[in-house]
Amino acid sequence: MARHEIDYVRPLVHRHEPVTVESWVTKIGAASLTIAYEIKDPDTVYVRASTVVVPFDLEAQRPRRISAEERSFLEEYVDDGMTAAA
């Protein structure tokens, strides 16, 4: 992870009912991608967040570019029409 932002929109107090966590890709660059999230129930959004992820080559100990195979997989989850924390 290179960056993580969280906007706490509404308090989410302890309860037994589940909440939904939705995630989607908002941006795919050459060497990073951004994933957005919402924690919500049908009537309320409690949290909006986004994370910038950078692929890392463990052997070389440095960031690396996103491969064509990874890009193809990630493109299935792109939805830049939804917005999370900017």
CORHU-V593542 format. One record per backbone hydrogen bond with DSSP energy under -0.5 kcal/mol. CO is the residue of the C=O (numbers start at 1). NH is the residue of the N-H. If there is no record, write none. Layout:
co: (CO | CO)
nh: (NH | NH)
//
This chain:
co: (3 | 5 | 6 | 7 | 7 | 11 | 20 | 20 | 22 | 24 | 25 | 27 | 30 | 32 | 33 | 34 | 34 | 35 | 36 | 37 | 38 | 38 | 39 | 39 | 40 | 44 | 44 | 46 | 46 | 47 | 48 | 49 | 50 | 51 | 51 | 52 | 52 | 53 | 55 | 56 | 57 | 57 | 62 | 67 | 68 | 69 | 70 | 71 | 72 | 73 | 74 | 75 | 77 | 79)
nh: (52 | 50 | 8 | 9 | 48 | 13 | 22 | 40 | 38 | 36 | 79 | 34 | 66 | 29 | 53 | 26 | 27 | 51 | 24 | 49 | 22 | 40 | 46 | 47 | 20 | 41 | 46 | 9 | 10 | 39 | 7 | 37 | 5 | 35 | 53 | 2 | 3 | 33 | 64 | 58 | 61 | 62 | 57 | 71 | 72 | 73 | 74 | 75 | 76 | 76 | 77 | 78 | 25 | 82)
//
